[in-house]
C-alpha cells in the first residue's frame, strides 16, 4: 500500500468529483477498461479530501494482506482486526485491478472507511447491489468517465485540435491526454495491449470484427457488443454500433490478421451486404468476389460498388453485372458496353438481368434516350422468360415496362406490369416495384395522385426497396408533397433521399430541391456544377431553373429549351408566349395550367387544375399563391397553411378554418409572453393588466372595478370596453372572434393553468419544470400579489412534502433563507456521506442571513455547523 498521489498535469474532473461521497461508510466503484482515468480520479479525490489514504493493487496480492501490512496489523489477523484498525482514523482505501475473485465481503459489509474499487470488468460481490439500493454506493462506468467536449477543450489548454481528438477518441481519456500532450495520435501498441487485458476474449474479438464494419446494425448485436458499448468503446448510432475511429484505425493497421480471422468467424452471422463491406475493409478481396458471384439478392449501394470498381472489373459475370447496373444508376454510360457483353451470356439468368437493365436505362431520357436499342433488349429478354425462375422473369418485366411508357404506349406498359405481378410469387419483395409503377400509371392516366403517394409511402414503409430504388422513391415523394404544398413532409422525404446511398442522381436532384426550398442559392449553384460534371442535361436544366427562380434571373436559362426552363422563363418574364407546348405528363400539366393561370388569370386553367387529380383543391398550395384565388370561392383556401390564411385578411376563408386555429399560448411564470399562431402579441399599457385579470377568471365587471375603483360603474365599464377592443385587435388581427368572447378569455393554453393542475394532482416533477418566478412579471396589482403568494405557498408545501434534494434546492433558490428546507437538505447530504456539500449549504445560509438581515443562525443551525466542522 502507498499514500495517494496527484499530478497537476491532469485536468481536475470536478464534474465527477461532485458525484462522489466523501465520508467513511460509503463506497465508490469505477468500472472501465484501461486508460479511462480511474487512478487519476481516485488520486484527485484523495487530494481533495485530505484523509489518510491507503492505495493498493489486487495484482500485488490479496487486499486484506495489503491493508494489514499498511496498518501494522499481523498479516494472519482476521478481517475484524483490519476493520477495527481502519475505524481508528477516517481513511480512504483505494483498491485497483480488482477481478472479483478477491475476498472483500467483510470490508463491503462493514465499510469502516471510504472505499474506492477500480476494475476493468464487472464485480460479482452480492453486497454491491445492496449498497447501491441504499444510496451508499456510486457506480461510474466508461461512458461516465469519458471526457466531455468541454473537458477536452480544457485539457488541450487552448491548443488546436481538441475537437478532432475528442471525435476520434470518443472522449477516451488516455489517448485524448496523449494527443493533448504530444500533439500527435497515440501509439497503438500499448493501447491495444491494455484493451486486450481489459476485455474478455469474446469482447476483444467483437471489437476486431467491428474494425472491419462501417456499423453493426442494432438487431445484430450480441452480448459482447453491448459490453463494449457499456465500456465506452463503441458509439451507438441510428445505423448501429460503430467502433471509435481511433480504435478502428489502430486495429486495421496493427492487427490485420486477427481482424480477418474475426471476419471469417462471423460469416454466418452477418448479412451478405454487411459481409461484403467486412471483406473489403479487411482486405479479403477473393472472398468478396466470390460473394458477389453467388445468386443472392445483394443490396449494395451503387456508390459502394463504384468505389470497388477496379477490383470488380476482374470478377465473374454476376459481379460485372452488378457493376454495370451501378455505373448506369450513377449516370455513367460506360455501364452500357459492360452490360451488352453480359446480355450475350450463355447463362439465361445473367443475360436476362443484363437485358432488363439495358432496356430500362436506355429508355431513360436522363441518359440520352435510345428507344430503338431499348426495344431490342426488351425483345431479347422476352425470349428468355421461360428459361429463368418466375421471380427473375417478373423483375425483368417490371424494368422493361419503362420502354413502352417512354414511347407513349401506357397500355402496353400496364400489360407488362400486370404480367410481372402474375409471375412474381406472392410474398416476394419484388412485387412492390410493379405495384408502385401501376399506381404511377393510374396517376398519369386517371389523375390518382393520392393513390400514387400512398403506394410510394407503403413501399418505403415495408422496406422492400433496394438501394437503387429507395432514393428515387423518396425524391418522388418529396416532389409530390411539394405539389400539395406540404413543405415539411417534402423536406423530410427529400432529406432522406439526399442521404440515402444507391442512386447518386436521385440524391442530387433531392439536394437541389432542398436547396431551393431553403432558399440557398450558393448551395444550389454548387449542385448545378456537380450536375454539369455528371454531364446530365436533365439535372443541369432542373438545377438552373430552380436557381433562376430563386434569384429572379431569367438570363440563367439562356440556351435551355426544356419544359422546366421554358416554364420558368415565362413566369419570370411574365410573357405567356414563352410557355412551352402543352405537355404529355400529368405532373407537368399541373405546373403548365398553374403558370398559365398566374399569367392570364383565366378560371379555365384553375378549373383544369382542380380536375386533373383526385386531390382536387389540395394541389393549389404548391402551385398558386393564396392571393390569386377568386374571393368568391373561400373554400379553395382550405388546404393552404393556416398561418397564411390568417395573414391574408380573407375573413370568409378564416371563418371556414376557425376550428383549426390553435389555442392562445400564454406564459406568465418568469416571463409575460402571449403568442397567437402569427407570433408574439404585444400588449400595451393597461391592456396587460386587463389580460392578466381575465386570465385569473374574473368577470368583465369585476375587472373594470378592480382597475378603475375610483370611477363610476358606467365610466369604469366604458374604459374596459376601449381596452377590450384594443386587446381583441392584438389577439385576433384576422378579424374573426377567436380568443376573446363576452364571457372572457377562451381557447387559452397558459403555463399558470398547467401549474395549478399539477399542484392539484401533486405532480412535483411537473411543478418543478413549470414554476418560475416572478408570476406576472412587470405587473403591480393587489389581486396579482395575492395570487403570487397563494401559488408560492402551494409550491413550497408540495416540495417540502417530497423532501428530495432537487425540490429542496429549488425552494432555497427561491428563498435562500428558508431554514426548514435547508435543514432537510443538509440532513440528506449527511445521509449520503456528502459532508463538504452539507457544510457548504450551511455556510452560504449563515453568510446570507448576516448580509441581508444582520442575524445569527438558529441554535439548531449553529449546532449542525459545529458538528460538521469538528
Secondary structure, 3 states (H helix, E strand, C coil): CECCCCCCCCCCCHHHHCCCCCCCCCEEEEECCCCCCHHHHHHHHHHHHCCEEEEEEHHHCCHHHHHHHHHCCCCCCCHHHHHHHHHCCCEEEEEEEECCCCCCHHHHHHCCCEEEEEECCCCCCHHHHHHHHHCCEEEEEHHHHCCCHHHHHHHHCCCCCHHHHHHHHCCCHHHHHHHHHHCCCCCHHHHHHHHHHHCCHHHHHHHHHHCCCCCECHHHCCHHHHHHHHCCCEEEECCEEEECHHHHHHHHHHCHHHHHHHHHHCCCCCCHHHHHHHHHHHCCHHHHHHHHHCCCCCCCCHHHHHHCHHHHCCCCHHHHHHHHHHHHHCCCCHHHHHHHHHHCCCCHHHHHHHHHHHHHHHCCHHHCCCHHHHHHHHHHHHCCHHHCCHHHHHHHHHHHHHHHHHCCCHHHHHHHHHHHHHHCCCCCCCHHHHHHHHHHHHHHHHCCHHHHHHHHHHHHHHCCCCHHHHHHHHHHHHHHHHHCCCHHHHHHHHHHHHHCCCCHHHHHHHHHHHHHHCCCHHHHHHHHHHHHHCCCHHHHHHHHHHHHHHHCCHHHHCCCCCHHHHHHHHHHHCCHHHCCCCCCCHHHHHHHHHHHHHHHCCHHHHHHHHHHCCCHHHHHHHCCCHHHCCCCCHHHHCCCCHHHHHHHCCHHHHHHCHHHCCCEEEECECCCEEEECCEECCCCCHHHHHHHHHHCCCCHHHHHHHHCCCCCHHHHHHHHHHHHHHHHHHHCCCCCCCCEECCEECCEEEHHHHHHHHHHHCCHHHHHHHCCCCECCCCCCHHHHHHHHHHHHHHHHHHHHHCCHHHHHHHHHHCCCCHHHHHHHHHHHHHCCCHHHHHHHHHHHHHHHHHHHCCCCCHHHHHHHHHHHC
